[in-house]
Amino acid sequence: MRDGLRGLTTRGRSFLAAAIAAAVSAAILGEKDLLRVAVLLAILPLLAAAYVGRSRYKLACNRSLEPHRVPVGASSRVVLRLQNLSRLPTGTLLLEDRLPYALGSRPRVVLERLGAHQASSVAYTVRADVRGRYEVGPLVVRLTDPFGLCELSRAFPSTDHLIVIPQVTPLPTVRLPGEYAGSGDSRARSVAVHGEDDAATREYRRGDDLRRVHWKSTARTGELMVRREEQPWESRATVVLDTRAFGHRGDGPTASFEWAVSAAASIAVHLRQAGYKLRLVTGSGADVNATEAGGDGLLLDHLAEVRLDKRGEITTLVQRVRQRADGGLIIALFGTLSTAEAELLAGLRGNGATCVGFLLDSSTWLNLPPRARAEAEHAHGTAALALLQSGWRMIGVEHGSRLPVLWPQAARGSQGFALRAALAETVAGGVR
């Protein structure tokens, strides 16, 4: 009741003031009819306050996002379902859902009165052009009585999260270097590849089936030898994302870092669909294994929230990758690198790893004068050559490059890029 009295509108307070004035006048003039009018004027706002105050705690709200994970630039539908749990109907309801600035202005929806135990749903659409995890809610409901004498607001504490993931681009199917490595259950192939005489064998162990005895090997070695079973092999890949703030240029959704994040998401999803056991490592500390069902969502959720690291260093990134390095394929997306940083990355080629790098020339995301452009191209070419000489397969990326066009170069090698990098270094060096 106290909350209801605090929520009296200007109209409700006017009714109370008129009731007091009528009561005083009735006492002075001795008019009983005027006193009855005063009582009526006082009862109306009090009843409205009691009614609104009671229904304030008899509402239930449920919010759903369809879907709760969307790519950059896509829309999600937010559905609000409000139910009146009391026996009395409500007045008109004004719903206002709180949203972060990136999702737009706060939606305001008017819901007509709800009858006893009645439920109704309203919906609105949100869209984000910047990836991230956004909180939707809480919902604020303003309740009023049919006469507009009392108005109260209630905030439902529940919130939901909308995850805006990077744009994922389909990639063409190519045969990548080092696609088979290690052991596991994902891709089985026989060790014997040249026929019966070249069958892989091992020493006989107690309990082995005698039908698997390989007599030619037994005669040659003088010990009982049996054929090996098919050896399970698996494809492993590590996607590495450089998050150093110094390595990227541009602002907002068109920055070089956003290109790298979208490329990392596209490559990760493509490799997962191809059956790779995938690991994602970022310079900001993420180290995710996507081996179970729903691994794509786990990877994309991490990439939705990855940010530039102003203190990031290539040394730290190399250490994180090598903590659990087990060979296989390494695909890295780098921003601008110095020659010294490129030489540090040579350490990732240990343990039989095949390394493919996408080197972004982030200076092309800026409008630079000719001399500064020449210096940036020289630094880019020098870093590219250092990586090529250490055994990396390199693919150059400039502003406006499309990943599906560049992706086949991961299989063909980087001879063309090596020639362009050497030429750029020579020309830039001459200009300097």
Backbone torsions as a table, in degrees:
resi	resn	phi	psi	omega
1	MET	NA	-38.5	179.5
2	ARG	-62.8	-42.2	177.9
3	ASP	-62.1	-39.2	178.5
4	GLY	-63.0	-40.9	178.7
5	LEU	-66.1	-37.0	178.1
6	ARG	-68.2	-22.7	-179.0
7	GLY	-92.5	10.5	179.0
8	LEU	-61.6	134.9	178.8
9	THR	-81.3	178.5	177.4
10	THR	-59.6	-38.2	177.9
11	ARG	-64.8	-42.1	179.6
12	GLY	-65.0	-41.4	178.0
13	ARG	-66.6	-33.5	177.7
14	SER	-65.1	-37.8	176.9
15	PHE	-63.3	-43.6	179.1
16	LEU	-64.5	-41.5	178.5
17	ALA	-63.5	-40.1	178.2
18	ALA	-66.1	-36.0	178.9
19	ALA	-65.5	-42.3	179.2
20	ILE	-64.1	-43.6	179.7
21	ALA	-63.2	-40.7	179.4
22	ALA	-67.3	-38.0	179.6
23	ALA	-65.8	-42.4	178.6
24	VAL	-63.9	-43.5	179.2
25	SER	-62.8	-39.7	179.6
26	ALA	-64.7	-36.7	179.3
27	ALA	-69.3	-37.6	-179.2
28	ILE	-73.4	-44.2	-175.8
29	LEU	-87.9	-15.2	-178.9
30	GLY	71.9	30.2	-179.1
31	GLU	-96.8	113.6	179.4
32	LYS	-71.1	-33.9	179.0
33	ASP	-64.1	-36.8	178.5
34	LEU	-67.9	-32.6	177.0
35	LEU	-67.3	-37.1	177.3
36	ARG	-63.9	-38.7	177.0
37	VAL	-63.2	-40.0	179.6
38	ALA	-63.0	-42.1	179.0
39	VAL	-63.3	-42.3	179.8
40	LEU	-62.9	-43.6	180.0
41	LEU	-63.8	-33.1	-179.3
42	ALA	-78.4	-34.7	-176.9
43	ILE	-68.1	-37.4	-175.9
44	LEU	-58.7	-54.0	179.2
45	PRO	-67.1	-30.4	178.2
46	LEU	-67.7	-42.2	176.6
47	LEU	-64.1	-39.8	178.5
48	ALA	-63.2	-41.2	178.9
49	ALA	-64.6	-41.2	178.8
50	ALA	-65.8	-40.7	-178.6
51	TYR	-64.9	-49.4	-179.0
52	VAL	-68.2	-40.4	179.3
53	GLY	-62.8	-34.4	179.6
54	ARG	-73.7	-45.8	-177.9
55	SER	-70.1	-17.3	179.7
56	ARG	-60.9	-31.9	-177.2
57	TYR	-103.5	15.0	-179.7
58	LYS	-120.1	29.8	178.9
59	LEU	-116.2	141.4	175.4
60	ALA	-124.2	140.9	-177.1
61	CYS	-130.2	140.5	176.1
62	ASN	-134.3	134.2	-179.0
63	ARG	-119.0	140.2	175.5
64	SER	-137.1	143.2	178.4
65	LEU	-109.8	130.4	-176.3
66	GLU	-128.6	97.0	-6.1
67	PRO	-89.9	173.7	179.8
68	HIS	-90.9	-8.0	176.8
69	ARG	-129.1	118.5	-177.3
70	VAL	-132.8	150.4	174.3
71	PRO	-74.8	165.2	179.1
72	VAL	-57.3	133.1	178.4
73	GLY	88.6	-9.0	179.2
74	ALA	-92.4	166.3	-176.9
75	SER	-110.1	152.6	175.0
76	SER	-127.1	143.7	-178.2
77	ARG	-100.8	124.6	178.6
78	VAL	-102.3	122.2	-178.7
79	VAL	-112.2	125.3	177.5
80	LEU	-109.1	126.3	179.0
81	ARG	-116.9	116.5	-177.4
82	LEU	-111.3	134.3	-178.1
83	GLN	-127.3	134.6	176.3
84	ASN	-91.3	114.5	-176.9
85	LEU	-92.2	-4.4	-177.2
86	SER	-92.9	174.4	179.2
87	ARG	-89.1	-7.9	-179.0
88	LEU	-103.6	144.5	176.9
89	PRO	-72.8	153.3	177.9
90	THR	-92.8	168.5	171.2
91	GLY	-86.4	-163.3	177.2
92	THR	-68.2	136.0	-178.4
93	LEU	-111.5	134.6	174.5
94	LEU	-109.0	116.0	-177.7
95	LEU	-101.1	134.0	177.4
96	GLU	-136.9	114.0	179.9
97	ASP	-96.3	131.1	-179.4
98	ARG	-81.4	132.3	-178.6
99	LEU	-131.3	149.5	171.9
100	PRO	-68.0	160.8	-174.9
101	TYR	-59.1	-35.5	-176.1
102	ALA	-65.2	-20.6	-179.5
103	LEU	-95.6	0.9	177.9
104	GLY	105.5	-173.1	-179.1
105	SER	-74.2	160.4	-179.4
106	ARG	-68.1	126.2	178.8
107	PRO	-75.7	139.4	175.9
108	ARG	-122.2	123.0	-175.6
109	VAL	-125.7	132.7	177.6
110	VAL	-95.2	128.4	179.1
111	LEU	-117.4	125.0	-179.9
112	GLU	-65.4	166.9	-175.1
113	ARG	-53.1	142.8	176.6
114	LEU	-103.5	132.0	177.1
115	GLY	-76.0	178.2	-179.3
116	ALA	-59.0	125.4	178.1
117	HIS	58.2	26.5	179.9
118	GLN	-97.4	150.2	178.7
119	ALA	-126.9	150.8	178.8
120	SER	-147.7	153.0	-177.3
121	SER	-123.8	144.2	173.7
122	VAL	-132.1	158.4	-176.7
123	ALA	-142.3	153.5	173.0
124	TYR	-147.6	167.6	-174.2
125	THR	-118.3	139.3	176.0
126	VAL	-122.7	154.4	-179.9
127	ARG	-146.1	137.4	179.4
128	ALA	-127.3	135.6	177.1
129	ASP	-102.5	2.8	179.0
130	VAL	-126.9	129.6	-178.4
131	ARG	-69.1	159.2	179.8
132	GLY	151.9	-179.6	175.8
133	ARG	-110.0	118.7	-173.8
134	TYR	-115.4	139.5	178.7
135	GLU	-91.8	127.7	178.5
136	VAL	-108.8	120.3	-177.5
137	GLY	112.6	179.6	2.2
138	PRO	-76.1	164.6	179.8
139	LEU	-88.4	133.8	176.2
140	VAL	-110.4	125.6	-179.7
141	VAL	-116.4	128.4	175.4
142	ARG	-103.7	122.9	-178.7
143	LEU	-108.4	143.6	178.1
144	THR	-142.6	156.6	177.8
145	ASP	-84.7	167.0	-176.8
146	PRO	-61.2	-23.4	-178.1
147	PHE	-96.0	-3.4	179.7
148	GLY	70.8	26.2	-178.9
149	LEU	-86.5	-22.1	-177.0
150	CYS	-142.3	140.7	179.2
151	GLU	-141.1	129.5	179.2
152	LEU	-129.4	152.8	177.7
153	SER	-114.7	139.6	175.9
154	ARG	-129.7	132.2	177.4
155	ALA	-107.4	120.6	175.6
156	PHE	-81.0	127.1	-172.6
157	PRO	-71.3	-17.8	-174.1
158	SER	-69.3	141.4	176.4
159	THR	-132.0	161.3	175.3
160	ASP	-129.3	164.8	-177.8
161	HIS	-120.4	132.7	172.9
162	LEU	-104.4	123.3	-179.6
163	ILE	-103.1	118.1	178.1
164	VAL	-101.1	108.5	-173.9
165	ILE	-93.3	163.5	177.6
166	PRO	-64.4	158.3	176.6
167	GLN	-69.0	127.3	179.5
168	VAL	-103.1	122.2	-178.2
169	THR	-104.3	129.0	175.9
170	PRO	-61.9	140.1	-178.2
171	LEU	-116.6	148.1	177.2
172	PRO	-68.0	153.5	179.5
173	THR	-82.7	122.3	177.3
174	VAL	-134.0	159.2	177.9
175	ARG	-89.7	112.7	-174.8
176	LEU	-88.0	151.8	175.9
177	PRO	-69.6	144.9	176.3
178	GLY	65.9	32.2	-174.9
179	GLU	-74.7	-20.4	175.5
180	TYR	-108.3	124.5	178.0
181	ALA	-161.2	144.3	173.8
182	GLY	81.4	-158.3	-178.3
183	SER	-138.4	158.6	-178.9
184	GLY	162.5	-155.6	-174.6
185	ASP	-120.4	3.5	-169.4
186	SER	-78.8	-40.5	-179.5
187	ARG	-134.9	108.2	-178.0
188	ALA	-93.5	135.4	173.7
189	ARG	-143.6	150.4	-175.1
190	SER	-77.5	140.8	175.1
191	VAL	-70.4	-32.4	177.9
192	ALA	-78.8	114.8	-175.2
193	VAL	-123.1	-3.9	-175.7
194	HIS	-121.4	13.1	177.0
195	GLY	113.3	-175.3	-173.0
196	GLU	-63.7	-39.3	-175.2
197	ASP	-69.4	-23.3	-177.4
198	ASP	-102.7	18.3	-178.5
199	ALA	-61.8	137.1	177.6
200	ALA	-72.3	133.8	-176.4
201	THR	-129.0	167.7	174.2
202	ARG	-148.8	171.0	179.5
203	GLU	-67.6	149.8	178.7
204	TYR	-67.1	135.1	176.5
205	ARG	-118.4	147.6	-179.0
206	ARG	-58.0	129.0	-178.3
207	GLY	101.0	-11.8	178.4
208	ASP	-66.4	146.9	177.7
209	ASP	-69.5	126.2	-178.1
210	LEU	-66.7	-17.5	178.0
211	ARG	-71.1	-13.7	178.6
212	ARG	-93.4	5.0	179.7
213	VAL	-64.6	130.6	177.1
214	HIS	-99.9	102.6	-168.9
215	TRP	-70.7	-33.5	179.2
216	LYS	-64.0	-43.8	178.0
217	SER	-67.9	-35.6	178.4
218	THR	-62.5	-44.2	179.1
219	ALA	-66.0	-35.7	-177.9
220	ARG	-73.0	-37.3	-175.3
221	THR	-95.5	-20.2	-177.0
222	GLY	81.3	4.3	177.4
223	GLU	-125.9	152.8	-178.7
224	LEU	-69.7	120.7	-177.6
225	MET	-119.2	144.7	178.2
226	VAL	-123.8	155.8	177.6
227	ARG	-70.7	141.4	174.2
228	ARG	-74.1	150.8	171.1
229	GLU	-76.1	166.7	176.5
230	GLU	-57.6	134.1	-178.7
231	GLN	-89.9	121.7	179.4
232	PRO	-73.9	133.7	177.4
233	TRP	-123.9	157.0	178.9
234	GLU	-140.2	155.6	176.7
235	SER	-97.1	125.6	179.6
236	ARG	-119.4	142.9	178.6
237	ALA	-145.0	145.9	175.0
238	THR	-122.4	122.8	176.3
239	VAL	-99.0	123.8	-175.2
240	VAL	-114.1	129.5	180.0
241	LEU	-118.1	121.2	177.7
242	ASP	-80.1	119.6	-177.5
243	THR	-111.6	16.1	179.5
244	ARG	-66.0	128.2	179.6
245	ALA	-63.1	-31.9	-179.1
246	PHE	-67.7	-24.7	-174.7
247	GLY	-84.9	-4.4	-174.7
248	HIS	-128.1	155.7	-179.1
249	ARG	-135.6	165.3	-179.9
250	GLY	95.5	167.5	-178.1
251	ASP	-129.0	150.9	172.5
252	GLY	69.5	-157.2	-175.2
253	PRO	-64.7	-17.2	-178.3
254	THR	-98.7	9.7	-179.0
255	ALA	-70.9	160.3	179.4
256	SER	-63.7	-32.6	179.5
257	PHE	-65.1	-37.9	178.9
258	GLU	-66.4	-34.8	175.1
259	TRP	-62.6	-43.7	-178.8
260	ALA	-65.5	-40.7	179.9
261	VAL	-65.6	-43.7	178.6
262	SER	-64.0	-38.7	178.2
263	ALA	-65.6	-42.0	178.5
264	ALA	-61.2	-41.5	178.6
265	ALA	-65.2	-43.0	-179.1
266	SER	-64.9	-43.7	-179.7
267	ILE	-66.4	-42.7	-179.1
268	ALA	-62.1	-46.6	180.0
269	VAL	-65.0	-40.4	179.4
270	HIS	-62.1	-45.1	-179.2
271	LEU	-68.9	-37.1	177.1
272	ARG	-62.5	-42.7	179.1
273	GLN	-67.1	-25.2	177.7
274	ALA	-82.8	-0.4	175.7
275	GLY	95.7	13.2	179.6
276	TYR	-77.1	145.0	166.5
277	LYS	-83.0	113.6	-165.2
278	LEU	-110.5	145.3	175.0
279	ARG	-132.5	135.6	178.6
280	LEU	-114.2	126.8	178.5
281	VAL	-126.8	129.9	176.8
282	THR	-120.8	156.6	179.3
283	GLY	-67.9	-16.5	179.8
284	SER	-88.6	4.6	171.4
285	GLY	115.0	-9.5	-179.4
286	ALA	-72.6	138.3	176.0
287	ASP	-144.8	97.1	-169.2
288	VAL	-117.7	131.5	171.9
289	ASN	-102.4	122.2	-179.9
290	ALA	-108.3	79.5	-177.9
291	THR	-112.0	-22.4	-176.9
292	GLU	-94.5	173.4	177.3
293	ALA	-61.7	140.4	-177.1
294	GLY	83.0	12.9	-178.4
295	GLY	-63.8	-32.3	178.2
296	ASP	-60.0	-44.1	179.2
297	GLY	-63.2	-37.6	178.9
298	LEU	-64.2	-44.6	178.6
299	LEU	-63.5	-47.1	-177.0
300	LEU	-67.0	-33.4	176.9
301	ASP	-63.8	-39.9	177.3
302	HIS	-66.9	-41.7	-179.9
303	LEU	-70.2	-23.5	177.2
304	ALA	-65.6	-28.1	-174.4
305	GLU	-110.1	-0.3	-177.7
306	VAL	-67.1	141.6	-177.4
307	ARG	-132.3	162.7	176.4
308	LEU	-67.4	143.3	-179.4
309	ASP	-112.3	114.1	-178.4
310	LYS	-69.5	-20.2	-179.5
311	ARG	-106.4	8.9	-176.5
312	GLY	-66.6	145.1	178.4
313	GLU	-134.8	150.9	178.4
314	ILE	-64.6	-34.6	179.2
315	THR	-57.6	-44.5	179.2
316	THR	-64.4	-40.3	179.8
317	LEU	-63.9	-42.9	179.2
318	VAL	-62.8	-41.7	179.8
319	GLN	-63.3	-40.5	-179.6
320	ARG	-66.1	-38.3	178.8
321	VAL	-68.3	-39.5	-175.3
322	ARG	-80.0	-9.9	179.5
323	GLN	-59.3	-38.4	179.4
324	ARG	-130.7	38.5	-179.6
325	ALA	-70.6	128.6	-179.8
326	ASP	-138.2	39.5	178.1
327	GLY	76.5	-157.1	179.6
328	GLY	84.0	-153.2	-174.8
329	LEU	-107.0	131.1	175.5
330	ILE	-115.8	121.7	175.9
331	ILE	-118.0	117.9	-173.8
332	ALA	-118.9	147.5	175.5
333	LEU	-119.3	111.6	-174.5
334	PHE	-110.2	146.1	167.1
335	GLY	-85.2	-157.8	179.2
336	THR	-61.1	133.3	-179.5
337	LEU	-123.0	146.7	168.4
338	SER	-87.5	167.5	179.4
339	THR	-62.4	-39.6	179.7
340	ALA	-64.2	-40.3	178.7
341	GLU	-67.0	-37.9	177.6
342	ALA	-63.7	-37.7	179.1
343	GLU	-67.8	-32.3	177.3
344	LEU	-65.0	-32.9	-177.8
345	LEU	-70.4	-13.4	177.5
346	ALA	-61.9	-25.6	-179.5
347	GLY	-66.0	-15.2	-179.8
348	LEU	-77.6	-9.8	-177.2
349	ARG	-84.4	7.9	178.3
350	GLY	-74.4	168.1	175.5
351	ASN	60.3	34.2	175.2
352	GLY	72.2	18.7	-178.3
353	ALA	-77.1	141.8	171.9
354	THR	-101.7	123.8	-172.0
355	CYS	-111.2	126.8	175.4
356	VAL	-121.9	127.2	-176.7
357	GLY	-122.4	137.8	169.8
358	PHE	-103.4	110.6	-175.7
359	LEU	-101.1	110.9	-178.8
360	LEU	-83.1	127.3	170.3
361	ASP	-87.5	84.2	-172.0
362	SER	-66.1	-15.6	177.5
363	SER	-66.3	-22.0	178.3
364	THR	-72.6	-9.4	174.1
365	TRP	-83.7	1.0	-179.8
366	LEU	-123.2	157.4	172.1
367	ASN	-94.0	103.5	-176.3
368	LEU	-109.4	149.6	173.0
369	PRO	-66.5	162.5	-174.0
370	PRO	-54.2	-44.8	-177.3
371	ARG	-65.5	-44.1	178.5
372	ALA	-65.1	-35.7	176.7
373	ARG	-62.9	-43.4	179.7
374	ALA	-63.5	-39.7	179.1
375	GLU	-66.6	-39.3	179.3
376	ALA	-66.6	-40.7	178.0
377	GLU	-65.5	-36.7	178.0
378	HIS	-63.9	-45.5	179.3
379	ALA	-64.6	-39.0	179.7
380	HIS	-65.8	-44.0	179.8
381	GLY	-65.4	-38.0	179.3
382	THR	-64.6	-44.8	179.1
383	ALA	-64.6	-39.5	179.7
384	ALA	-63.4	-43.2	179.2
385	LEU	-64.5	-38.0	178.8
386	ALA	-62.3	-40.4	178.4
387	LEU	-69.5	-40.5	178.7
388	LEU	-62.5	-41.6	-179.0
389	GLN	-68.6	-22.8	178.0
390	SER	-87.0	0.5	176.1
391	GLY	104.8	2.1	177.8
392	TRP	-74.6	147.5	166.7
393	ARG	-92.4	119.2	-171.8
394	MET	-113.1	143.2	177.3
395	ILE	-130.2	121.4	-179.8
396	GLY	-80.7	141.9	-178.9
397	VAL	-127.8	128.2	175.6
398	GLU	-121.3	168.0	178.2
399	HIS	-58.7	129.3	-178.0
400	GLY	94.5	-5.9	178.9
401	SER	-67.9	146.2	179.0
402	ARG	-111.3	128.1	-176.3
403	LEU	-60.0	-42.8	179.3
404	PRO	-58.9	-28.9	177.8
405	VAL	-76.0	-35.6	-178.1
406	LEU	-80.5	-26.3	-171.7
407	TRP	-56.5	-43.0	179.7
408	PRO	-59.3	-23.0	178.4
409	GLN	-65.5	-21.3	177.4
410	ALA	-64.9	-25.2	179.1
411	ALA	-94.1	-33.0	-175.4
412	ARG	-81.0	-17.1	-175.5
413	GLY	101.3	-173.0	-172.2
414	SER	-132.5	33.8	-178.8
415	GLN	-64.1	-41.8	179.7
416	GLY	-63.5	-40.3	178.5
417	PHE	-66.9	-35.5	178.5
418	ALA	-62.3	-41.7	179.4
419	LEU	-65.8	-43.5	179.4
420	ARG	-65.0	-38.5	-180.0
421	ALA	-65.8	-42.1	179.1
422	ALA	-65.3	-40.9	179.1
423	LEU	-65.5	-42.7	179.3
424	ALA	-62.7	-39.3	179.3
425	GLU	-65.8	-40.4	-178.5
426	THR	-67.3	-46.7	-178.5
427	VAL	-64.8	-46.2	179.7
428	ALA	-62.5	-39.5	178.5
429	GLY	-63.6	-36.4	177.5
430	GLY	-68.5	-37.5	178.3
431	VAL	-65.4	-38.0	-178.7
432	ARG	-70.3	NA	NA
